[in-house]
Amino acid sequence: MDKAAFPLMRHFLLWSVLTTGIVALLLSFASAGEAEQDLLAKDRRYARLVADVLQVQLEEHLQPWLAARGAALRPADPEQLAEIDRVVRFNTRNLGVRRVNVFDGAGRVVYSSDHDRIGSDYGKSPALRRALAGEPVTKLVVAEEEMHERETSRPPYLESYLPIRLELGGVALRAIEIYQEGEDNLAAVRASKRRLSLAAIGAMFLLFVGNVFIVRRGSRAIEEERAARTRYLEEARDLNAKLGALTEDLEQKVERAARDLVAADRLAAVGTLAAGMAHEVNTPLASISTCAEGLLRRGDGLAARDRKYLETIRDEAFRCKRITRQLLDFSRPADQDEPGEAELRELVDRSLRLLEFEVGAKGVQVTVVGGPLVVRASGDEMEQVLLNLLKNALDAVAANGQVLIRIGTGAAGRALVAVEDDGPGVPEDQLDRLLDPFYTTKEPGRGTGLGLSVSYGIVKRHHGDLRLENRAEGGFRATLSLPRASMLPGDLVDRL
């Protein structure tokens, strides 16, 4: 009975092993096929991400580039081709992308990183037709029959056709083809099949364990690589955004510095002229005023009209002397000594007391906002600047107008004083000339055009700045920026 049972058991065992091996082998091939499809699906998503990045970069960088030149998309143009190559290579480097083809709606190659393919017709490709219909396609190409007509041989590769919607330079781009390196993918699939087949001969359990281990290991490696590439793309986007913001900020600073340089050049040139003219004019002015004073003291019998004429001569001579003194102050080199400290609120209050009569005469409502703030500046010179700004505001407003003075801190902790009025403001085409010497928007006889120029020179000597602008709600605003007393010497940057 044992001898009869032994062959049956042996055949059963052999059949079980054979059956188990066949089932395991089939399962191994099925598992390997599923693993391959999973790899392709993930590679398709990765190719989709690369395609999206390329679409965004082409739209954001190449579209303005073409618009600036008023040109349509013509990749045959060497300059355009070089610019497209630069965008594509920058966004695909180190990503395992071997080639990029971009197609129009008819399947013609509008751009290819392999320049020889530009203009080729791929319209008969089934995968491309599916992509043009809106369906992404990814496949691992190994067989020779999968090659295009221009190719004689090539290593395995991953080929992804992806639909896009991009209008660039008057050309409708509808699909993109991403070629990725496929040797590693093919080697991984074949090695997986061999390992699974060998494990199936030994035992289904070992095959199962080995298969799970390989799949998990491969998935983890792919996920880590994909995560690293995704982080790289995200970092690239962040870097582009930061570069854009930095470029905009630098352009604003350069524009402001250029305006300051032009203003400083004007002040220097006029200052030199003003100094010479002031010295030449002071001597005859002194003679005229002295003679007028002498005649007035000795002329008790003068007629009223003659006395009025002499008084006019004397007053106008003194007025001319004041103007020449302003010119000398304007052209005098800056004092290199430490300016000391001054309290802004106190200077504002003192300036308002000097203008108290004019404020009351016009019925102007003056409001001061802000508390004490100590700055590194000369109190007398800053009082002269504030008097000038307040006098301009009072001259600008109508009767019963409003003047607002704000005291506070701005960028980098610098002290700010803003003098605002509800007057008519200044025409936009005249704003850039307000700091020019002898330029004034006031009526003839009411200003010399030196007040703001002299004030600007004083402020710049104190490492400050003066911004003049119209208010959005109407009126005018003059903003004075000065370093606070607590700032270190290295922080005394001329900026608002």
C-alpha positions as CSV (number, residue, x, y, z in Angstrom):
1,M,0.0,0.0,0.0
2,D,2.9,2.3,0.8
3,K,4.5,1.4,-2.6
4,A,1.3,2.2,-4.4
5,A,0.8,5.5,-2.5
6,F,4.4,6.6,-3.0
7,P,4.2,7.2,-6.8
8,L,0.9,8.9,-6.4
9,M,2.2,11.2,-3.8
10,R,5.3,11.7,-5.9
11,H,3.3,12.6,-9.0
12,F,1.0,14.8,-6.9
13,L,3.9,16.6,-5.5
14,L,5.5,16.9,-8.9
15,W,2.2,18.1,-10.4
16,S,1.7,20.5,-7.5
17,V,5.1,21.9,-7.9
18,L,4.6,22.2,-11.7
19,T,1.2,23.7,-11.3
20,T,2.4,26.0,-8.5
21,G,5.4,27.0,-10.6
22,I,3.2,27.7,-13.7
23,V,0.7,29.7,-11.6
24,A,3.5,31.5,-9.9
25,L,5.2,32.2,-13.2
26,L,2.0,33.6,-14.7
27,L,1.4,35.6,-11.6
28,S,5.0,36.8,-11.7
29,F,4.6,37.9,-15.3
30,A,1.3,39.6,-14.5
31,S,2.9,41.3,-11.5
32,A,5.8,42.4,-13.6
33,G,3.4,43.8,-16.2
34,E,1.5,45.6,-13.5
35,A,4.7,47.0,-12.1
36,E,5.7,48.1,-15.6
37,Q,2.4,49.9,-16.0
38,D,2.7,51.5,-12.6
39,L,6.2,52.8,-13.6
40,L,4.8,54.1,-16.9
41,A,1.9,55.8,-15.1
42,K,4.2,57.5,-12.7
43,D,6.6,58.5,-15.5
44,R,3.6,59.9,-17.4
45,R,2.7,62.0,-14.4
46,Y,6.3,63.1,-14.1
47,A,6.4,63.9,-17.8
48,R,3.1,65.8,-17.3
49,L,4.8,67.9,-14.6
50,V,7.7,68.7,-16.9
51,A,5.4,69.6,-19.7
52,D,3.4,71.9,-17.4
53,V,6.5,73.6,-16.3
54,L,7.7,74.1,-19.9
55,Q,4.3,75.4,-20.9
56,V,4.3,78.0,-18.1
57,Q,7.9,79.0,-18.7
58,L,7.4,79.4,-22.5
59,E,4.3,81.5,-21.9
60,E,5.8,83.7,-19.2
61,H,9.2,84.2,-20.7
62,L,9.0,83.6,-24.5
63,Q,5.6,85.3,-25.0
64,P,6.9,88.7,-23.6
65,W,10.2,88.2,-25.4
66,L,8.4,87.8,-28.8
67,A,6.0,90.7,-28.0
68,A,8.9,93.0,-27.2
69,R,10.2,92.3,-30.7
70,G,6.9,92.3,-32.5
71,A,7.7,89.0,-34.0
72,A,5.7,85.8,-34.7
73,L,6.9,82.4,-33.6
74,R,9.5,81.2,-36.2
75,P,11.8,78.6,-34.8
76,A,13.8,78.8,-38.0
77,D,15.0,82.2,-36.8
78,P,18.3,81.5,-35.0
79,E,17.7,84.1,-32.4
80,Q,14.2,82.7,-31.5
81,L,15.6,79.1,-31.6
82,A,18.4,80.0,-29.2
83,E,15.9,81.7,-26.8
84,I,13.6,78.6,-26.9
85,D,16.6,76.3,-26.4
86,R,17.6,78.3,-23.3
87,V,14.2,78.1,-21.7
88,V,13.8,74.3,-22.4
89,R,17.3,73.4,-21.3
90,F,17.1,75.4,-18.1
91,N,13.9,73.7,-17.1
92,T,14.9,70.1,-18.1
93,R,18.5,69.9,-17.1
94,N,19.4,67.1,-14.7
95,L,15.9,65.6,-15.2
96,G,16.7,62.7,-17.5
97,V,15.0,64.3,-20.5
98,R,16.7,63.4,-23.7
99,R,14.5,65.3,-26.2
100,V,11.5,67.6,-26.3
101,N,9.2,68.0,-29.4
102,V,6.4,70.5,-29.6
103,F,3.6,70.0,-32.2
104,D,0.9,72.2,-33.7
105,G,-2.6,70.9,-34.2
106,A,-1.7,69.2,-37.5
107,G,1.1,67.1,-36.0
108,R,3.9,69.1,-37.4
109,V,7.0,69.7,-35.3
110,V,7.1,73.4,-34.4
111,Y,10.1,73.0,-32.1
112,S,12.5,70.2,-31.2
113,S,15.6,70.1,-29.0
114,D,16.9,68.0,-31.9
115,H,16.9,70.8,-34.5
116,D,16.9,68.4,-37.5
117,R,13.3,67.4,-36.6
118,I,11.8,70.9,-36.8
119,G,9.2,70.9,-39.6
120,S,8.8,67.1,-39.6
121,D,5.3,65.7,-39.9
122,Y,4.3,63.2,-37.2
123,G,0.6,63.4,-37.9
124,K,0.4,59.6,-38.7
125,S,1.7,58.6,-35.2
126,P,-1.2,57.0,-33.3
127,A,0.2,58.1,-30.0
128,L,0.4,61.7,-31.2
129,R,-3.2,61.6,-32.6
130,R,-4.4,60.4,-29.2
131,A,-2.5,63.3,-27.5
132,L,-4.0,65.8,-29.9
133,A,-7.4,64.4,-29.0
134,G,-6.7,65.2,-25.3
135,E,-5.4,61.8,-24.1
136,P,-1.9,61.5,-22.6
137,V,0.2,58.5,-23.8
138,T,3.4,57.1,-22.3
139,K,5.1,53.9,-23.4
140,L,8.5,52.2,-23.1
141,V,9.9,51.8,-26.6
142,V,12.2,48.9,-27.3
143,A,11.3,47.3,-30.7
144,E,12.7,48.5,-33.9
145,E,9.3,49.0,-35.5
146,E,8.5,51.7,-32.9
147,M,11.2,54.0,-34.3
148,H,10.4,56.9,-36.6
149,E,11.5,56.9,-40.2
150,R,14.6,59.0,-39.5
151,E,16.1,56.6,-37.0
152,T,18.2,53.5,-37.6
153,S,18.8,52.4,-34.1
154,R,18.5,53.7,-30.6
155,P,18.5,52.5,-26.9
156,P,15.2,52.0,-25.1
157,Y,13.5,55.1,-24.0
158,L,10.2,56.4,-22.4
159,E,8.1,58.3,-24.9
160,S,5.3,60.5,-23.5
161,Y,2.8,62.4,-25.7
162,L,0.9,65.0,-23.7
163,P,-1.8,67.5,-24.8
164,I,-1.2,71.2,-24.2
165,R,-3.0,74.4,-24.9
166,L,-0.7,77.3,-25.7
167,E,-0.9,80.2,-28.1
168,L,2.7,81.5,-28.7
169,G,3.6,84.1,-31.3
170,G,0.4,83.5,-33.3
171,V,1.0,79.7,-33.4
172,A,-1.3,77.2,-31.7
173,L,0.7,74.6,-29.8
174,R,-1.4,71.5,-29.0
175,A,1.0,68.6,-28.0
176,I,4.4,68.0,-26.5
177,E,6.5,64.9,-26.6
178,I,9.0,64.2,-23.8
179,Y,11.7,61.6,-24.3
180,Q,13.1,60.2,-21.1
181,E,16.0,57.8,-20.6
182,G,14.5,54.2,-20.6
183,E,17.5,51.9,-20.1
184,D,17.2,51.9,-16.4
185,N,13.4,51.2,-16.6
186,L,13.9,48.4,-19.1
187,A,16.7,46.8,-17.1
188,A,14.6,47.0,-13.9
189,V,11.6,45.3,-15.6
190,R,13.7,42.5,-17.1
191,A,15.6,41.9,-13.8
192,S,12.3,41.8,-12.0
193,K,10.9,39.1,-14.4
194,R,14.1,37.0,-14.1
195,R,14.0,37.1,-10.3
196,L,10.3,36.3,-10.1
197,S,10.7,33.4,-12.6
198,L,13.6,31.9,-10.6
199,A,11.8,32.3,-7.4
200,A,8.7,30.6,-8.8
201,I,10.7,27.4,-9.5
202,G,11.7,27.2,-5.9
203,A,8.6,28.2,-4.0
204,M,5.6,30.4,-4.5
205,F,6.1,31.9,-1.1
206,L,9.7,33.0,-1.9
207,L,8.4,34.4,-5.2
208,F,5.8,36.4,-3.4
209,V,8.2,37.7,-0.8
210,G,10.8,38.6,-3.4
211,N,8.3,40.3,-5.6
212,V,6.9,42.4,-2.8
213,F,10.4,43.4,-1.8
214,I,11.5,44.3,-5.3
215,V,8.3,46.3,-6.0
216,R,8.5,48.1,-2.7
217,R,12.2,48.9,-3.2
218,G,11.6,50.1,-6.7
219,S,8.6,52.2,-5.8
220,R,10.5,53.8,-2.9
221,A,13.5,54.7,-5.1
222,I,11.2,56.1,-7.8
223,E,9.2,58.1,-5.2
224,E,12.3,59.5,-3.7
225,E,13.7,60.5,-7.0
226,R,10.4,62.0,-8.1
227,A,10.1,63.9,-4.8
228,A,13.7,65.2,-5.3
229,R,12.8,66.3,-8.8
230,T,9.6,67.9,-7.6
231,R,11.4,69.8,-4.9
232,Y,13.9,71.0,-7.5
233,L,11.1,72.3,-9.7
234,E,9.4,74.0,-6.8
235,E,12.7,75.5,-5.7
236,A,13.2,76.7,-9.3
237,R,9.8,78.4,-9.3
238,D,10.5,80.0,-5.9
239,L,13.9,81.2,-7.2
240,N,12.2,82.7,-10.4
241,A,9.7,84.5,-8.2
242,K,12.4,85.9,-5.9
243,L,14.5,87.0,-8.9
244,G,11.5,88.8,-10.3
245,A,10.9,90.6,-7.1
246,L,14.6,91.5,-6.7
247,T,14.8,92.7,-10.2
248,E,11.7,95.0,-9.7
249,D,13.2,96.3,-6.4
250,L,16.6,97.0,-8.0
251,E,14.9,98.8,-11.0
252,Q,13.1,101.1,-8.6
253,K,16.3,101.8,-6.6
254,V,18.2,102.5,-9.8
255,E,15.5,104.9,-11.1
256,R,15.5,106.7,-7.7
257,A,19.3,106.9,-7.6
258,A,19.4,108.3,-11.2
259,R,16.9,111.0,-10.3
260,D,19.0,111.9,-7.2
261,L,22.1,112.0,-9.3
262,V,20.6,114.4,-11.9
263,A,19.3,116.6,-9.1
264,A,22.7,116.7,-7.4
265,D,24.4,117.5,-10.7
266,R,22.0,120.4,-11.2
267,L,22.6,121.7,-7.7
268,A,26.3,121.5,-8.0
269,A,26.4,123.4,-11.3
270,V,24.0,126.1,-10.2
271,G,25.7,126.4,-6.8
272,T,29.0,127.2,-8.5
273,L,27.3,129.9,-10.7
274,A,25.4,131.2,-7.7
275,A,28.5,131.7,-5.5
276,G,30.3,133.8,-8.1
277,M,27.2,135.8,-8.9
278,A,26.5,136.5,-5.2
279,H,30.0,137.8,-4.5
280,E,29.8,140.1,-7.6
281,V,26.4,141.5,-6.7
282,N,26.8,142.0,-3.0
283,T,29.2,145.0,-3.3
284,P,26.9,147.2,-5.5
285,L,23.9,146.2,-3.4
286,A,25.7,147.3,-0.2
287,S,26.4,150.7,-1.9
288,I,22.8,151.1,-3.1
289,S,21.4,150.3,0.4
290,T,23.9,152.5,2.2
291,C,23.1,155.5,-0.1
292,A,19.4,155.0,0.2
293,E,19.7,154.8,4.0
294,G,21.8,158.0,4.1
295,L,19.4,160.0,1.9
296,L,16.5,158.9,4.1
297,R,18.3,160.0,7.3
298,R,19.2,163.4,5.9
299,G,16.1,164.0,3.8
300,D,13.6,165.5,6.3
301,G,12.4,167.8,3.6
302,L,11.8,165.1,1.1
303,A,8.5,164.9,-0.7
304,A,6.4,161.9,0.3
305,R,6.7,160.4,-3.1
306,D,10.6,160.7,-3.1
307,R,10.7,159.2,0.4
308,K,8.6,156.3,-0.8
309,Y,10.9,155.8,-3.7
310,L,14.0,155.7,-1.5
311,E,12.3,153.3,0.9
312,T,11.5,151.0,-2.0
313,I,15.1,151.2,-3.2
314,R,16.4,150.4,0.3
315,D,13.9,147.5,0.8
316,E,14.5,146.0,-2.6
317,A,18.3,146.2,-2.1
318,F,18.0,144.4,1.2
319,R,15.7,141.8,-0.5
320,C,18.4,141.3,-3.1
321,K,21.0,140.8,-0.3
322,R,18.8,138.2,1.3
323,I,18.6,136.3,-2.0
324,T,22.4,136.4,-2.5
325,R,22.8,135.2,1.1
326,Q,20.6,132.2,0.2
327,L,22.7,131.6,-2.9
328,L,25.9,131.6,-0.7
329,D,24.3,129.2,1.7
330,F,23.2,127.0,-1.2
331,S,26.7,126.8,-2.6
332,R,28.7,126.6,0.7
333,P,30.4,123.2,1.3
334,A,28.8,121.0,3.8
335,D,30.0,121.2,7.4
336,Q,31.8,118.0,8.3
337,D,31.3,118.3,12.0
338,E,28.8,116.1,13.9
339,P,25.4,117.8,13.5
340,G,24.2,116.9,16.9
341,E,20.6,116.0,17.9
342,A,17.2,117.7,17.6
343,E,13.7,116.8,18.6
344,L,11.3,117.0,15.6
345,R,8.0,117.7,17.5
346,E,9.7,120.7,19.2
347,L,11.0,122.0,15.9
348,V,7.5,121.7,14.3
349,D,5.9,123.5,17.2
350,R,8.5,126.2,17.1
351,S,8.1,126.7,13.3
352,L,4.3,126.9,13.7
353,R,4.7,129.6,16.4
354,L,6.7,131.7,13.9
355,L,3.9,131.3,11.3
356,E,1.1,131.8,13.8
357,F,0.0,135.2,12.3
358,E,-0.2,133.8,8.8
359,V,-2.1,130.7,10.0
360,G,-4.6,132.9,11.8
361,A,-5.0,135.4,9.0
362,K,-6.0,132.7,6.5
363,G,-8.0,130.7,9.0
364,V,-6.0,127.5,8.2
365,Q,-6.6,124.5,10.4
366,V,-3.3,122.9,11.3
367,T,-3.2,119.4,12.8
368,V,-0.1,117.8,14.2
369,V,0.0,114.0,14.6
370,G,2.8,112.2,16.4
371,G,4.9,112.6,19.5
372,P,8.6,113.4,20.3
373,L,11.2,111.9,18.0
374,V,14.9,112.7,18.3
375,V,16.9,112.9,15.1
376,R,20.6,113.3,14.2
377,A,20.5,116.8,12.7
378,S,21.2,120.5,13.3
379,G,18.2,122.0,15.0
380,D,18.6,125.4,13.3
381,E,18.9,124.0,9.8
382,M,16.0,121.6,10.3
383,E,13.9,124.5,11.5
384,Q,14.8,126.3,8.3
385,V,13.6,123.3,6.3
386,L,10.4,122.8,8.2
387,L,9.6,126.6,7.9
388,N,10.1,126.3,4.2
389,L,7.8,123.3,3.9
390,L,5.1,124.8,6.2
391,K,5.3,128.1,4.4
392,N,4.8,126.4,1.0
393,A,1.8,124.5,2.4
394,L,0.2,127.7,3.8
395,D,0.7,129.4,0.4
396,A,-0.9,126.5,-1.4
397,V,-4.2,126.2,0.6
398,A,-7.1,128.5,0.3
399,A,-8.7,130.4,3.1
400,N,-10.0,128.0,5.9
401,G,-7.9,125.2,4.3
402,Q,-6.3,122.3,6.1
403,V,-2.6,121.4,6.8
404,L,-1.7,118.0,8.3
405,I,1.7,117.3,9.8
406,R,2.6,113.6,10.5
407,I,5.6,112.7,12.7
408,G,6.6,109.0,12.8
409,T,9.0,106.3,11.6
410,G,9.4,104.7,8.3
411,A,11.7,102.1,6.6
412,A,14.7,101.0,8.6
413,G,13.4,103.0,11.6
414,R,14.2,106.4,10.0
415,A,12.3,109.4,11.3
416,L,9.6,110.9,8.9
417,V,7.8,114.2,8.9
418,A,5.1,114.6,6.3
419,V,3.5,118.0,5.6
420,E,0.3,117.6,3.7
421,D,-2.2,120.2,2.4
422,D,-5.5,120.2,0.6
423,G,-4.5,122.7,-2.0
424,P,-4.6,122.2,-5.8
425,G,-1.4,120.2,-5.9
426,V,1.3,120.5,-8.6
427,P,0.9,119.6,-12.2
428,E,2.6,116.2,-12.8
429,D,4.9,117.5,-15.5
430,Q,6.3,120.0,-13.0
431,L,7.0,117.7,-10.1
432,D,10.5,116.8,-11.3
433,R,11.5,120.4,-11.5
434,L,10.5,121.5,-8.0
435,L,14.0,121.0,-6.6
436,D,15.6,123.0,-9.4
437,P,17.1,126.3,-8.2
438,F,15.0,129.4,-9.1
439,Y,12.0,127.3,-10.2
440,T,8.7,128.2,-8.5
441,T,5.1,127.5,-9.1
442,K,4.0,130.6,-7.1
443,E,2.8,133.8,-8.6
444,P,5.5,136.3,-9.6
445,G,6.9,138.2,-6.6
446,R,5.8,135.6,-4.1
447,G,8.9,133.3,-4.3
448,T,12.5,133.1,-5.4
449,G,12.5,129.4,-6.3
450,L,15.4,128.8,-3.9
451,G,13.5,127.5,-0.8
452,L,13.1,123.9,-1.8
453,S,16.6,123.7,-3.4
454,V,18.3,125.0,-0.3
455,S,16.2,122.7,1.9
456,Y,17.1,119.7,-0.3
457,G,20.7,120.5,0.0
458,I,20.5,120.8,3.8
459,V,18.6,117.5,4.1
460,K,21.1,115.6,1.9
461,R,24.0,116.9,4.1
462,H,22.2,115.3,7.0
463,H,22.0,111.9,5.2
464,G,18.2,112.5,4.7
465,D,15.9,112.7,1.8
466,L,13.0,114.9,0.6
467,R,10.1,113.4,-1.4
468,L,7.6,115.7,-3.1
469,E,4.4,114.2,-4.5
470,N,0.7,114.9,-5.1
471,R,-1.8,113.1,-2.8
472,A,-4.2,110.6,-4.3
473,E,-7.1,112.4,-2.5
474,G,-6.0,115.8,-3.7
475,G,-3.5,118.3,-2.4
476,F,0.3,118.0,-2.0
477,R,2.6,116.1,0.3
478,A,6.3,116.8,1.2
479,T,7.9,114.0,3.2
480,L,11.2,114.6,5.1
481,S,13.3,111.6,6.0
482,L,16.1,111.8,8.6
483,P,18.2,109.3,10.6
484,R,17.2,108.9,14.2
485,A,19.7,109.7,16.9
486,S,19.9,106.1,17.9
487,M,21.2,105.0,14.4
488,L,24.7,103.9,14.0
489,P,26.9,105.7,11.4
490,G,26.7,102.7,9.0
491,D,22.9,103.1,8.9
492,L,22.9,106.7,7.6
493,V,21.7,105.8,4.1
494,D,20.0,108.5,2.0
495,R,16.6,106.9,1.5
496,L,13.0,107.2,2.5
